[in-house]
Amino acid sequence: MGRHVRKGDLIMVTAGAARGRQGKILAVLPKKSQVIVEGVNVHKKHVKPSNQNPQGGQVEREMPIHISNVSPVSGGKPTRVRFETRADGSKIRISVRSGEQIGRELRSAKA
């Protein structure tokens, strides 16, 4: 199944406590249907002292949110996504709001 968002996309949160906030996708977790968004759903995590963090203490980390609660941004507003397969076999994502291509091709043209 095609995902409507990918790593690096600028998105807007459409539901939940962070509704209306924008950010860039840092990671997509397809098995859990979740995404990690920069600056959204930040929690404090208690960590033990380690070599990377010898002091230990509290670290702020972005936690995952469900993929259905985010939408790509087109012209400053959230948009739905349509998938289109071109005649040469390439597959792209299209913004329903503006009709423009979102990001790069999902699948290249057949040789």
HELIX and SHEET records of a PDB file:
HELIX    1   1 ILE A   67  ASN A   69  5                                   3    
SHEET    1   A 6 ILE A  65  HIS A  66  0                                        
SHEET    2   A 6 GLN A  34  VAL A  37 -1                                        
SHEET    3   A 6 GLN A  22  LEU A  29 -1                                        
SHEET    4   A 6 LEU A  10  VAL A  13 -1                                        
SHEET    5   A 6 VAL A  70  SER A  74 -1                                        
SHEET    6   A 6 LYS A  77  PRO A  78 -1                                        
SHEET    1   B 2 VAL A  42  VAL A  47  0                                        
SHEET    2   B 2 GLY A  57  GLU A  62 -1                                        
SHEET    1   C 3 VAL A  81  THR A  85  0                                        
SHEET    2   C 3 LYS A  91  SER A  95 -1                                        
SHEET    3   C 3 GLN A 101  ARG A 107 -1                                        
END                                                                             
